[in-house]
Amino acid sequence: MSMNHQRDIYAPLLDKTFEAAVSNFISAEFPRLGGPKVIELFVKELKTIVEHYYPPITNLRMGQLLWFAVAKDEKGGYGKSMKNLRLRPVILTAVAYEDIQKKAECVPQKDSRKSCIARMLYEADRQGGTLAESDLSLILSWSLATIHKDITEYERENNVVLPRRGTVHDLGRSVSHKQIICRKSVQDRKATPDIAWETYHSPNAVDRYLSDFDRVRFCLKKGISVKETAFATQLSKSLVVEYADLIEELQGGERENVN
């Protein structure tokens, strides 16, 4: 068989590719999109996106799943719709060997669930993503209220802040971690960068908590009432009461102010 004959037989197989299929689809359905160079560039970028969002999952272990988390380093996430946020594919362990052990040993379901929630949040964080409580609610088929309560209890019991969208991206004040943050500053005498890293908050968010703590403490030390302190600091009365209780709890320690 001559070289030219072989080329005629086998060369067409080179076009049996994802790129060729998409190029043909675009040419047929969207002929005004652009010429061959534009289509080639479009297909190249599309392939990159597909490979990013659908990574090989041949090494998934039993109990693991692929999930799309919001990129951990996403900026300005508050108020942005999900379609405008960068996503990060992550592998999560919904059922681990220790979960089966706990089930066999009749460990309360709630305790196992809290450990599972913490594990998946840490797994996503290590892979550059961050999960919301709604993600966990869908994955585990438990109500949002149950997931929220489990996270709150786990953080209180272990004195940690779990890495999720509310803390990593500073989304509102749905969950307050002022106690942990202020305790690390007052009792442990840790600096803002260290506290931010340990609590998955931004340095600005940590400084806001500590600044409010100091302002309320200053007012109360001067004998100003809670109502007057709320007016002077522009904080809500309930928030001032929270800080007042926290100050009373931590009154044995003093944080050195940095101007």
C-alpha positions in Angstrom: 0.0 0.0 0.0 1.5 3.3 -1.1 2.1 6.2 1.4 -0.5 8.4 -0.4 -3.1 5.6 -0.2 -2.5 5.1 3.5 -2.8 8.8 4.1 -6.2 8.8 2.2 -7.5 6.0 4.4 -6.2 7.0 7.8 -5.8 10.8 7.7 -9.6 11.4 8.0 -9.5 9.7 11.4 -7.5 12.6 12.7 -10.7 14.7 12.6 -12.5 12.3 15.0 -11.9 14.7 17.9 -13.9 16.8 20.3 -12.5 20.0 18.7 -13.7 18.9 15.2 -17.1 18.0 16.5 -17.6 21.4 18.2 -16.2 23.3 15.2 -18.6 21.6 12.9 -21.5 22.3 15.3 -20.6 26.0 15.5 -20.2 26.3 11.7 -23.6 24.7 11.1 -25.6 26.3 13.9 -23.8 29.6 14.4 -22.3 30.5 10.9 -22.0 34.2 11.8 -19.9 33.6 14.9 -16.6 34.1 13.0 -14.1 32.6 10.6 -12.0 29.5 11.2 -9.5 31.3 13.5 -12.2 32.6 15.7 -13.9 29.2 15.9 -10.6 27.5 16.6 -9.9 29.9 19.5 -13.4 29.5 20.9 -13.2 25.7 20.8 -9.8 25.8 22.5 -11.2 27.9 25.4 -14.3 25.7 25.6 -12.1 22.6 25.9 -10.2 24.2 28.7 -13.4 24.9 30.6 -14.7 21.4 30.0 -11.5 19.8 31.3 -11.6 22.1 34.3 -15.2 21.3 35.3 -15.1 17.6 34.4 -11.8 16.3 35.7 -10.9 12.6 35.5 -12.7 10.7 38.3 -11.2 7.3 37.7 -9.5 7.4 41.1 -12.6 8.2 43.2 -12.9 6.0 46.2 -16.1 4.5 47.5 -18.1 7.2 49.2 -16.5 10.1 47.3 -18.2 12.4 44.9 -17.4 15.3 42.5 -18.9 18.7 43.5 -18.5 22.3 42.3 -17.4 24.6 45.0 -17.0 28.4 44.8 -13.3 29.3 44.3 -11.7 30.0 47.7 -9.9 33.1 46.3 -13.1 34.5 44.7 -13.3 38.2 45.5 -16.4 40.3 46.0 -18.7 37.4 46.3 -21.4 39.1 48.4 -24.4 40.0 46.2 -23.0 38.3 43.1 -25.1 35.7 41.5 -23.7 32.2 41.3 -23.3 32.3 37.5 -20.8 35.1 37.9 -18.6 33.3 40.5 -15.6 31.2 39.6 -16.1 27.6 40.6 -13.6 24.9 41.6 -14.3 21.1 41.1 -13.6 19.3 44.4 -13.6 15.7 45.5 -15.6 15.2 48.7 -15.8 12.2 51.0 -19.5 11.9 51.9 -19.0 8.4 53.4 -15.6 7.5 54.9 -14.4 4.3 56.6 -14.7 5.9 60.0 -18.4 6.7 59.3 -19.1 3.0 58.7 -17.3 2.2 62.0 -19.3 4.7 63.9 -22.5 3.3 62.4 -21.5 -0.2 63.5 -20.6 1.0 67.0 -24.0 2.8 67.3 -22.4 6.3 67.6 -25.3 8.9 67.6 -26.1 9.9 64.1 -25.8 13.6 64.9 -22.2 13.2 66.1 -21.3 11.3 62.9 -23.0 13.9 60.8 -21.1 16.8 62.4 -17.7 15.1 61.8 -18.7 14.4 58.2 -19.7 18.1 57.7 -16.3 19.3 59.1 -14.4 16.8 56.9 -16.0 17.9 53.7 -15.5 21.6 54.5 -11.8 21.0 55.2 -11.5 18.9 52.0 -13.0 21.6 49.8 -10.8 24.2 51.4 -7.6 22.2 50.8 -8.6 21.9 47.1 -9.1 25.6 46.7 -12.8 25.7 47.0 -15.4 26.7 49.7 -18.8 25.2 50.3 -21.9 26.9 51.5 -24.3 25.3 54.0 -26.8 24.8 51.2 -24.2 22.6 49.4 -24.0 20.4 52.5 -27.7 20.3 52.8 -28.1 18.9 49.3 -25.2 16.4 49.6 -26.4 15.0 52.9 -30.1 15.4 52.4 -30.6 17.2 55.7 -32.4 20.5 56.2 -30.5 23.8 56.1 -31.5 24.4 59.7 -30.0 21.1 60.8 -26.7 21.7 58.9 -26.4 25.2 60.4 -27.1 23.9 63.9 -24.5 21.1 63.5 -21.8 23.5 62.3 -22.5 25.9 65.2 -22.3 23.1 67.7 -19.1 21.6 66.2 -17.4 25.0 66.2 -18.4 25.6 69.9 -17.4 22.2 71.0 -14.0 22.3 69.2 -13.3 26.0 69.5 -12.7 26.3 65.8 -14.2 28.2 62.8 -15.0 25.9 59.9 -14.1 27.1 56.4 -17.3 27.8 54.5 -18.5 30.6 52.3 -20.0 32.7 55.2 -16.6 32.9 56.9 -14.1 32.6 54.0 -15.9 35.3 51.9 -17.2 37.3 54.9 -20.8 37.1 53.7 -22.9 39.1 56.1 -23.3 38.4 59.8 -25.4 35.3 59.7 -22.9 33.5 61.9 -20.8 35.5 64.4 -17.4 34.3 65.4 -16.6 37.3 67.6 -16.1 35.1 70.7 -13.4 32.9 69.1 -11.7 35.9 67.4 -11.6 38.0 70.5 -10.5 35.1 72.7 -7.6 34.5 70.4 -6.6 38.1 70.7 -7.2 38.8 74.4 -6.3 35.4 75.9 -3.8 34.0 73.4 -2.4 37.4 72.4 -2.3 36.5 68.7 -1.9 39.0 66.0 -4.5 39.8 63.3 -2.9 37.8 60.5 -2.6 34.7 62.6 -6.2 35.0 63.8 -7.4 35.6 60.2 -5.6 32.5 59.0 -6.9 30.3 61.9 -10.5 31.4 61.6 -10.8 31.7 57.8 -11.7 35.4 58.0 -10.1 38.2 56.2 -7.7 40.5 58.2 -10.2 43.4 57.8 -13.1 41.3 59.2 -10.9 40.3 62.2 -10.0 44.0 62.8 -13.6 45.0 62.7 -14.5 42.5 65.4 -11.6 43.6 67.6 -12.3 47.3 67.0 -15.9 46.9 68.1 -14.8 44.9 71.1 -12.4 47.7 72.1 -14.9 50.5 71.6 -17.6 48.7 73.6 -15.1 47.9 76.4 -13.9 51.5 76.5 -17.5 52.9 76.8 -18.5 50.4 79.5 -15.3 51.0 81.5 -16.2 54.7 81.5 -19.6 53.8 83.0 -21.6 54.5 79.9 -24.9 52.6 79.7 -25.5 49.9 77.1 -28.1 52.1 75.4 -25.6 55.1 75.2 -22.8 52.8 74.1 -24.9 51.5 71.2 -25.5 55.1 70.2 -21.9 56.1 70.5 -20.5 53.1 68.6 -23.4 52.9 66.1 -23.8 49.2 67.0 -27.1 47.6 67.8 -28.1 47.3 71.4 -28.2 43.5 71.1 -24.7 43.5 69.7 -23.4 45.7 72.5 -24.9 43.2 75.0 -23.1 40.4 73.2 -19.8 42.2 73.5 -20.5 43.2 77.1 -21.1 39.5 78.0 -17.9 38.6 76.1 -15.9 41.3 77.9 -17.1 40.0 81.3 -16.0 36.5 80.2 -12.6 37.7 79.2 -12.1 40.4 81.8 -9.1 38.4 83.2 -7.1 39.1 80.1 -6.1 42.4 78.5 -5.3 43.0 74.8 -2.7 45.5 74.1 -4.1 48.1 71.7 -2.1 48.9 68.6 -2.6 52.4 67.2 
